[in-house]
Structure formats: C-alpha cells, structure tokens
Amino acid sequence: MEIETPAMIQHILFPTDGSDAARVALNYLLRFAHQFNARVTLLHTYEFTMGHVLSRYSADSMAVHQLEEATRQSALKMLAELKGELEQQGLSIHGAFNEKGDAGEWIIKTAERENCDLIMMGTRGMGILKSVFLGSTSRYVVNHSHKTPVFLIPVEEH
C-alpha cells in the first residue's frame, strides 16, 4: 500500500484560546509557517452554556445576551490582535474564525472546510486521570481528524 504524502505543508490551522499553552504553541507555528512558507488559519471557539442555565432560573435574557456578546467581542479582539502580530512577523493569514460551540468539533470542521494540511495546537498536560474524567479537546481532535495530521505541543501546567 502506497501512502500519499504532501510535498510540503502549505496551510496550517492554529486553534487558540489565548492561553499559555496556545502562546507556547505559537512559537512552533512561527517556525513551521516560515520554514514551509505556509499560510495560516486562526480559530477560536467558545461555548456559552450559561444562557441555558440562567434561563432556567428566570434570569434577565437581555443580561445573558449582553454577556454572550461581550464574550464574543473579546474573542474577536484577541483574534484580530493575534492576526496582526503574525502578519507583522511575515506570516500569511488565510482566515480568522470565531465559532460558538464545541472546540474539538469546530477544529475538525474548519480544518476540512479550509483544506488545511496540518492542525497545530498546544495541549495542557493534564495527565491520564484528569483527561479521562474531564475530556480533552486535543484527544478529540487526534481521534477524529481522519484527513488532517495533528501536531500537538505539550505545555506543562504550573
């Protein structure tokens, strides 16, 4: 059986939540993108389940919507700043997406939709026990990315 390998990495998906793990992974992204002259797609996701919880307790729906909008705007600002920072360092940014919902699912969808050659992301070293009970975005992505290779950068938690 012959395995098809790409000539080089041309398009990297970089999911980020703005965390220390993502900042450490950013160093790898810079090196890879420069080395392969690859374009980059940025992705941030957020889950906003508070609205469901608050609505069950008669919370003001306007306040819930305002909080969700503030969350969305904060994420958009973070993405815009990161995009600018990467462009200043000579990277070509293909897109910057902010999606509401499950991070793992959006990472897979975005990698496929944008035809990325590689998913590069930081992962916090939570250990086996914690990741079994809490779940793990990186575990989900590795197990569900059937078309796009995944490069995980482990980051120690302090």
QUIJO-V984526 format. One record per backbone hydrogen bond with DSSP energy under -0.5 kcal/mol. NH is the residue of the N-H (numbers start at 1). CO is the residue of the C=O. E is the energy in kcal/mol with one decimal. If there is no record, write none. Layout:
nh,co,e
NH,CO,E
NH,CO,E
This chain:
nh,co,e
10,8,-0.6
12,39,-2.6
13,118,-3.1
14,12,-0.5
14,41,-3.2
15,13,-0.6
16,43,-3.3
23,19,-2.0
24,20,-2.3
25,21,-2.2
26,22,-1.6
27,23,-0.8
27,24,-1.0
28,24,-0.8
29,25,-2.3
30,26,-2.6
31,27,-1.7
32,28,-2.9
33,29,-3.0
34,30,-2.1
35,31,-2.6
36,32,-2.6
37,33,-0.8
38,33,-1.7
39,10,-2.5
40,92,-2.8
41,12,-2.8
42,95,-2.9
43,14,-1.8
44,97,-2.6
46,99,-2.0
49,47,-0.5
52,49,-0.6
53,49,-1.6
54,50,-3.3
55,51,-2.2
56,52,-1.1
56,53,-0.5
57,53,-0.6
57,54,-1.1
58,55,-1.1
59,54,-2.2
64,60,-1.7
65,61,-2.5
66,62,-2.4
67,63,-2.2
68,64,-2.4
69,65,-2.5
70,66,-2.3
71,67,-2.0
72,68,-2.4
73,69,-2.8
74,70,-2.2
75,71,-1.9
76,72,-2.3
77,73,-2.3
78,74,-2.1
79,75,-2.5
80,76,-2.4
81,77,-2.4
82,78,-2.3
83,79,-2.8
84,80,-2.4
85,81,-2.4
86,82,-2.6
87,83,-2.5
88,84,-2.2
89,85,-1.0
90,87,-1.7
91,86,-2.4
92,38,-0.5
93,91,-0.7
94,40,-3.1
94,92,-0.7
95,40,-1.0
97,42,-2.5
99,44,-2.6
101,46,-2.5
101,99,-0.5
106,102,-2.2
107,103,-2.5
108,104,-2.0
109,105,-2.6
110,106,-2.8
111,107,-2.4
112,108,-2.1
113,109,-3.0
114,110,-2.7
115,112,-0.9
116,111,-2.5
117,11,-2.8
118,11,-1.4
119,149,-2.4
120,13,-2.7
120,118,-0.5
121,151,-2.3
123,153,-2.5
125,155,-2.0
126,124,-1.7
130,126,-0.6
131,127,-2.0
132,128,-2.0
133,129,-1.8
134,130,-3.2
135,131,-1.4
140,136,-2.3
141,137,-2.7
142,138,-2.5
143,139,-2.2
144,140,-1.5
145,141,-1.7
146,144,-1.3
149,117,-0.7
151,119,-3.5
152,150,-0.6
153,121,-2.5
154,152,-0.7
155,123,-2.5
